Amino acid sequence: MNYMPGTASLIQDIDKKHLVLLRDGRTLIGYLRSIDQFANLVLHQTVERIHVGKKYGDIPRGIFVVRGENVVLLGEIDLEKESDTPLQQVSIEEILEEQRLEQQAKQESEKLKVQALKERGLSVPRADTLDEY
């Protein structure tokens, strides 16, 4: 088999179902319809999958164009094994509420850590005040 370097090797994956993990942490699942030399992707019948614990929910997104620099991981989904998951699918409303509660718990935990450090005379710079290079 001839190997094609770079994104050209993904041409054989066109019209197959893929999972795409983005830099911002979102997970997209859809059919790969197009790709270019910059690894920009066009996904069709895309859903955004949100995982919280052992539950997940899918939010329909339709056609999704992803800039290549935002792709962390791209993988083909085995359609035969797709339904063999230990995760429980729930409604969009339920998974969004679970996600909100999880984020709220993380914020509370972070506040407690900062407070404990402050009591010990230490300070942690906030992420939004740091200079980006």
C-alpha positions as CSV (number, residue, x, y, z in Angstrom):
1,M,0.0,0.0,0.0
2,N,1.3,3.4,-0.9
3,Y,1.6,5.8,2.0
4,M,0.5,9.4,1.4
5,P,2.0,11.9,4.0
6,G,-0.1,14.5,5.8
7,T,-3.8,15.0,5.5
8,A,-3.8,13.2,2.1
9,S,-3.9,9.9,4.0
10,L,-7.3,10.9,5.3
11,I,-8.9,10.9,1.9
12,Q,-9.7,7.2,2.3
13,D,-11.7,8.1,5.5
14,I,-14.2,10.4,3.6
15,D,-17.8,9.4,4.1
16,K,-17.0,7.5,7.3
17,K,-18.2,8.3,10.8
18,H,-15.6,10.0,12.9
19,L,-15.1,11.4,16.4
20,V,-13.3,14.7,16.7
21,L,-11.9,16.1,19.9
22,L,-11.3,19.8,19.8
23,R,-8.8,22.0,21.7
24,D,-11.6,23.5,23.8
25,G,-12.6,20.1,25.0
26,R,-15.7,19.6,22.9
27,T,-16.4,16.2,21.3
28,L,-18.0,16.1,17.9
29,I,-19.3,13.0,16.1
30,G,-20.2,13.1,12.4
31,Y,-19.5,12.0,8.9
32,L,-16.3,13.3,7.4
33,R,-17.2,14.9,4.0
34,S,-14.1,17.0,3.2
35,I,-10.6,17.7,4.3
36,D,-7.9,20.0,2.9
37,Q,-4.1,20.4,3.2
38,F,-4.5,22.3,6.5
39,A,-6.6,19.5,8.1
40,N,-9.7,21.7,8.0
41,L,-12.7,19.3,8.2
42,V,-16.3,19.3,7.1
43,L,-18.5,17.1,9.2
44,H,-22.1,16.2,8.2
45,Q,-24.9,15.1,10.5
46,T,-22.7,16.2,13.4
47,V,-23.7,15.9,17.1
48,E,-21.8,17.4,20.0
49,R,-21.5,14.7,22.6
50,I,-21.3,15.8,26.3
51,H,-20.0,13.3,28.9
52,V,-20.7,13.7,32.6
53,G,-19.8,10.7,34.7
54,K,-21.3,7.6,33.1
55,K,-24.0,9.6,31.2
56,Y,-23.8,11.3,27.9
57,G,-26.1,13.4,25.7
58,D,-26.0,14.4,22.0
59,I,-26.8,17.9,20.8
60,P,-27.5,18.0,17.0
61,R,-25.3,20.5,15.2
62,G,-25.8,19.7,11.5
63,I,-22.9,20.6,9.2
64,F,-19.8,21.6,11.1
65,V,-16.7,23.2,9.7
66,V,-13.6,22.7,11.9
67,R,-10.4,24.6,11.5
68,G,-7.5,22.1,11.4
69,E,-5.5,23.8,14.2
70,N,-8.4,23.1,16.6
71,V,-8.3,19.4,16.1
72,V,-6.7,17.4,18.9
73,L,-7.8,14.0,17.9
74,L,-9.6,12.5,14.9
75,G,-10.7,8.9,14.9
76,E,-13.0,6.6,12.9
77,I,-15.9,5.1,14.8
78,D,-16.5,1.4,14.4
79,L,-20.2,1.2,13.6
80,E,-20.5,-2.4,14.8
81,K,-19.1,-1.5,18.3
82,E,-20.7,1.9,18.6
83,S,-23.7,0.7,20.6
84,D,-21.5,-1.4,23.0
85,T,-20.9,1.3,25.5
86,P,-21.2,1.2,29.3
87,L,-22.5,4.8,29.2
88,Q,-26.2,5.7,29.5
89,Q,-27.7,8.1,27.0
90,V,-29.9,10.8,28.5
91,S,-31.8,13.8,27.2
92,I,-30.1,17.1,26.2
93,E,-31.7,18.9,29.1
94,E,-30.6,16.4,31.6
95,I,-27.0,16.3,30.4
96,L,-26.8,20.1,30.3
97,E,-28.0,20.2,33.9
98,E,-25.5,17.5,34.9
99,Q,-22.7,19.5,33.2
100,R,-23.8,22.7,35.0
101,L,-23.8,21.0,38.4
102,E,-20.3,19.5,37.7
103,Q,-18.9,22.9,36.7
104,Q,-20.4,24.5,39.8
105,A,-18.8,21.8,42.0
106,K,-15.4,22.4,40.3
107,Q,-15.7,26.1,41.0
108,E,-16.6,25.5,44.6
109,S,-13.7,23.2,45.0
110,E,-11.4,25.7,43.4
111,K,-12.6,28.4,45.8
112,L,-11.9,26.2,48.7
113,K,-8.3,25.5,47.5
114,V,-7.6,29.2,47.0
115,Q,-9.0,30.0,50.4
116,A,-6.9,27.3,52.0
117,L,-3.8,28.6,50.3
118,K,-4.6,32.2,51.3
119,E,-4.9,31.1,54.9
120,R,-1.4,29.7,54.6
121,G,0.0,32.9,53.2
122,L,0.2,31.7,49.6
123,S,-1.6,33.1,46.5
124,V,-2.3,31.6,43.2
125,P,-2.5,34.0,40.2
126,R,-5.8,33.8,38.4
127,A,-5.7,32.3,34.9
128,D,-7.4,35.4,33.4
129,T,-4.8,37.8,34.7
130,L,-1.8,35.9,33.3
131,D,-0.1,37.3,30.2
132,E,-0.4,35.1,27.1
133,Y,2.7,34.7,25.1
